[in-house]
Amino acid sequence: MSRFQRLGANLFDGWFQLRRRFPARVLDEIADAIAAGERTHKGEVRVAFESRLSPWAVLQGLDAPTRARQVFTHLRVWDTEHNCGVLFYVLMAEHRIEIVADRGIAQRVTAAEWDALCTRMRDRFSRGEWREGALQGIADAHGLLRQHFPGDGAERLDELPDRPVLL
């Protein structure tokens, strides 16, 4: 997508779309899915939905991967005991899904695995299945984390909030 196309997408995708696609009850379901899955592995999952970037940010060249890394830092997803944080960043205006994994997970889960997960989510989102796409992506991530970062059966501290963030 060119900078001009990105600017148009970010200008005309309203913040109201975010709350319509992800109302409070869906955010609660996502939080519950994150909490339930985190009991089965050592990973920590965060989800951030952003309706659009400011026109100024787009003109300055800010893109979804860079913004995802900024959000990863801002939400302190990197600040976990086992370096096991994963951020799902969804930029609605540009139809972008970015996954940023902390170094402990990035060493074990390949980029191809994350890309396949993003593709499945994007397919659901493109059909207007916002709730289902988010829940599927989270379930798929929990599967990868169980495989590569299994829990030891002991109860553990939930290091990051489970409720998705709306930016």
C-alpha positions as CSV (number, residue, x, y, z in Angstrom):
1,M,0.0,0.0,0.0
2,S,1.5,3.4,-1.0
3,R,1.8,6.2,1.5
4,F,-1.0,8.0,-0.3
5,Q,-3.3,4.9,0.0
6,R,-2.3,4.5,3.6
7,L,-3.1,8.2,4.3
8,G,-6.6,7.8,2.7
9,A,-7.3,4.6,4.6
10,N,-6.2,6.2,7.9
11,L,-8.2,9.4,7.2
12,F,-11.5,7.7,6.5
13,D,-11.6,4.7,8.9
14,G,-13.4,6.2,11.9
15,W,-12.7,5.3,15.5
16,F,-16.4,4.3,15.9
17,Q,-15.7,1.2,13.7
18,L,-13.5,-0.1,16.5
19,R,-16.1,-0.2,19.2
20,R,-18.7,-1.5,16.7
21,R,-16.5,-4.4,15.7
22,F,-15.2,-5.0,19.2
23,P,-17.9,-4.1,21.7
24,A,-17.4,-4.7,25.5
25,R,-18.8,-8.2,25.5
26,V,-16.4,-9.3,22.7
27,L,-13.5,-7.7,24.6
28,D,-14.6,-9.7,27.7
29,E,-14.6,-12.9,25.6
30,I,-11.2,-12.2,24.3
31,A,-9.9,-11.5,27.8
32,D,-11.4,-14.8,29.0
33,A,-9.8,-16.7,26.1
34,I,-6.4,-15.1,26.9
35,A,-6.7,-15.9,30.6
36,A,-7.8,-19.5,29.9
37,G,-5.0,-20.2,27.4
38,E,-2.3,-18.6,29.6
39,R,-3.0,-21.3,32.2
40,T,-1.6,-23.9,29.8
41,H,1.8,-22.4,28.9
42,K,4.4,-19.9,30.2
43,G,3.6,-17.2,27.6
44,E,1.8,-13.9,28.1
45,V,-0.5,-12.6,25.4
46,R,-1.6,-9.0,24.9
47,V,-4.0,-7.7,22.2
48,A,-4.1,-4.1,20.9
49,F,-6.7,-2.9,18.4
50,E,-6.0,0.5,16.8
51,S,-8.6,2.0,14.5
52,R,-6.1,4.3,12.5
53,L,-2.9,6.2,12.7
54,S,-2.9,10.0,12.6
55,P,-2.3,11.5,9.2
56,W,0.8,13.2,10.5
57,A,2.2,9.8,11.6
58,V,1.5,8.3,8.2
59,L,3.1,11.2,6.4
60,Q,6.2,10.8,8.6
61,G,6.4,7.2,7.5
62,L,5.1,5.3,10.5
63,D,4.0,1.9,9.4
64,A,2.2,-1.0,11.1
65,P,5.3,-3.0,12.1
66,T,7.0,0.0,13.6
67,R,3.8,1.0,15.5
68,A,3.4,-2.6,16.7
69,R,6.9,-2.4,18.2
70,Q,6.1,0.9,19.9
71,V,2.9,-0.6,21.4
72,F,4.9,-3.7,22.5
73,T,7.2,-1.4,24.4
74,H,4.5,1.0,25.7
75,L,2.4,-1.9,27.1
76,R,5.6,-3.5,28.6
77,V,4.9,-6.8,26.9
78,W,8.7,-7.3,27.0
79,D,8.7,-7.1,30.8
80,T,7.9,-10.8,31.7
81,E,10.0,-13.2,33.8
82,H,10.7,-15.6,31.0
83,N,10.8,-13.1,28.1
84,C,7.6,-14.7,26.9
85,G,5.3,-11.9,25.9
86,V,3.4,-11.8,22.6
87,L,1.5,-8.8,21.3
88,F,-1.2,-9.0,18.7
89,Y,-1.5,-5.6,17.1
90,V,-4.4,-4.9,14.7
91,L,-4.4,-1.7,12.7
92,M,-8.0,-1.7,11.4
93,A,-7.6,1.1,8.8
94,E,-4.9,-0.7,6.9
95,H,-6.1,-4.2,7.5
96,R,-2.8,-5.1,9.1
97,I,-2.1,-7.7,11.8
98,E,1.3,-7.7,13.4
99,I,2.6,-10.1,16.0
100,V,5.6,-9.0,18.1
101,A,7.1,-11.7,20.2
102,D,9.6,-11.3,23.0
103,R,13.1,-12.8,22.5
104,G,12.3,-16.0,24.5
105,I,9.4,-16.9,22.2
106,A,11.0,-15.5,19.0
107,Q,13.8,-18.0,19.4
108,R,11.3,-20.9,19.3
109,V,8.3,-19.8,17.2
110,T,9.2,-19.1,13.5
111,A,8.1,-16.1,11.5
112,A,6.3,-18.5,9.2
113,E,4.2,-19.9,12.1
114,W,3.2,-16.3,13.1
115,D,2.5,-15.4,9.4
116,A,0.2,-18.3,9.0
117,L,-1.7,-17.3,12.1
118,C,-2.0,-13.7,10.8
119,T,-3.3,-15.0,7.5
120,R,-6.1,-17.0,9.2
121,M,-7.1,-14.0,11.3
122,R,-7.1,-11.7,8.3
123,D,-9.3,-14.1,6.3
124,R,-11.9,-14.1,9.1
125,F,-11.7,-10.3,9.5
126,S,-12.1,-9.8,5.7
127,R,-15.4,-11.7,6.0
128,G,-16.6,-9.4,8.8
129,E,-16.0,-12.1,11.5
130,W,-14.2,-9.8,13.9
131,R,-15.0,-11.8,17.1
132,E,-14.3,-15.1,15.5
133,G,-11.0,-14.0,13.9
134,A,-9.7,-12.6,17.1
135,L,-10.6,-15.7,19.1
136,Q,-9.2,-18.0,16.5
137,G,-5.9,-16.1,16.4
138,I,-5.6,-16.2,20.2
139,A,-6.5,-20.0,20.3
140,D,-3.8,-20.6,17.6
141,A,-1.3,-18.6,19.5
142,H,-2.0,-20.6,22.6
143,G,-1.4,-23.7,20.6
144,L,2.0,-22.5,19.5
145,L,2.9,-21.4,23.0
146,R,1.9,-24.7,24.5
147,Q,4.1,-26.4,21.9
148,H,7.1,-24.2,22.3
149,F,6.7,-22.8,25.8
150,P,4.8,-25.4,27.8
151,G,3.7,-24.8,31.3
152,D,5.0,-27.0,34.2
153,G,1.6,-27.5,35.8
154,A,2.4,-25.0,38.6
155,E,0.1,-22.0,39.2
156,R,1.8,-18.9,38.0
157,L,1.4,-15.1,38.2
158,D,-0.5,-13.4,35.4
159,E,2.1,-10.8,34.5
160,L,0.2,-8.8,31.9
161,P,-3.5,-7.7,31.8
162,D,-5.6,-10.0,29.7
163,R,-8.2,-7.4,28.5
164,P,-7.5,-6.0,25.0
165,V,-6.4,-2.4,24.6
166,L,-8.3,-0.1,22.2
167,L,-5.9,2.6,20.9
